[in-house]
Amino acid sequence: MADPKQQILDQLRQQAALQNARALVEKLNEHCFERCVPKPGTSLSSSETTCYQNCMEKYMAAWNTVSKQYLGQIQKGVGGGSAGAFGGM
């Protein structure tokens, strides 16, 4: 049987990941839609669709880069004996 403290931490990590994913989709839609669709209509033009797809790909690539760097810093901190992201929970 798994440690109850570890189960709680795992659950918190899952919830944080879900919240981050929701925030990413929200920001991505907000940023790219405003940038690529100046006058919303009943459908997107081919140029709007292309712009939106390119914008999403770039935004996600940037987000992934930042996330990897952040996780690397957290892992260095945990490996180095600091409290890490959870403040020593």
VMD Tcl script that draws the C-alpha trace (Angstrom):
set ca {
  {0.00 0.00 0.00}
  {1.27 3.46 -0.94}
  {2.19 6.06 1.65}
  {-0.87 8.32 2.34}
  {1.35 11.42 2.25}
  {2.69 10.41 -1.16}
  {-0.84 9.77 -2.43}
  {-1.87 13.28 -1.38}
  {1.20 14.80 -3.05}
  {0.49 12.83 -6.24}
  {-3.10 14.01 -6.20}
  {-1.97 17.63 -5.73}
  {0.47 17.29 -8.63}
  {-2.29 15.89 -10.86}
  {-4.63 18.73 -9.92}
  {-1.89 21.30 -10.56}
  {-1.13 19.73 -13.94}
  {-4.82 19.84 -14.88}
  {-5.09 23.49 -13.84}
  {-1.96 24.31 -15.84}
  {-3.36 22.56 -18.91}
  {-6.64 24.46 -18.61}
  {-4.79 27.76 -18.20}
  {-2.63 26.95 -21.23}
  {-5.65 26.24 -23.44}
  {-7.41 29.35 -22.17}
  {-4.40 31.63 -22.79}
  {-3.65 29.98 -26.11}
  {-7.20 30.50 -27.35}
  {-7.31 34.04 -26.03}
  {-3.94 35.08 -27.47}
  {-4.17 33.34 -30.84}
  {-7.81 34.14 -31.47}
  {-7.26 37.85 -30.83}
  {-4.15 37.82 -33.00}
  {-5.50 35.81 -35.93}
  {-9.21 36.60 -36.09}
  {-9.65 40.38 -36.19}
  {-13.31 40.23 -37.27}
  {-15.04 37.04 -36.08}
  {-17.69 35.66 -38.39}
  {-19.55 32.42 -38.87}
  {-16.38 30.59 -39.99}
  {-12.63 31.07 -40.23}
  {-10.94 31.93 -43.51}
  {-8.05 29.77 -44.67}
  {-5.55 32.48 -43.70}
  {-7.14 32.78 -40.24}
  {-7.00 29.01 -39.83}
  {-3.34 28.89 -40.87}
  {-2.48 31.81 -38.58}
  {-4.32 30.17 -35.68}
  {-2.61 26.81 -36.18}
  {0.85 28.40 -36.45}
  {0.19 30.56 -33.41}
  {-0.92 27.56 -31.35}
  {2.13 25.53 -32.36}
  {4.51 28.36 -31.45}
  {2.73 29.08 -28.18}
  {2.77 25.40 -27.17}
  {6.45 25.03 -28.12}
  {7.33 28.07 -26.01}
  {5.22 26.78 -23.11}
  {6.93 23.37 -23.30}
  {10.37 24.99 -23.27}
  {9.53 27.11 -20.25}
  {7.96 24.12 -18.46}
  {11.03 21.94 -19.06}
  {13.32 24.65 -17.73}
  {11.11 25.18 -14.69}
  {10.95 21.47 -13.92}
  {14.73 21.23 -14.35}
  {15.19 24.00 -11.80}
  {12.81 22.30 -9.37}
  {14.64 18.98 -9.77}
  {17.98 20.69 -9.16}
  {16.53 22.26 -6.04}
  {15.13 18.99 -4.73}
  {18.36 17.16 -5.54}
  {20.33 19.86 -3.81}
  {18.37 19.52 -0.57}
  {16.16 22.61 -0.86}
  {12.43 22.54 -0.16}
  {11.41 22.57 -3.84}
  {8.00 23.50 -5.24}
  {5.99 22.31 -2.24}
  {7.93 24.20 0.40}
  {9.06 21.04 2.19}
  {5.66 19.37 2.45}
}
mol new
graphics top color blue
foreach p $ca { graphics top sphere $p radius 0.5 }
foreach p [lrange $ca 0 end-1] q [lrange $ca 1 end] { graphics top cylinder $p $q radius 0.2 }
display resetview
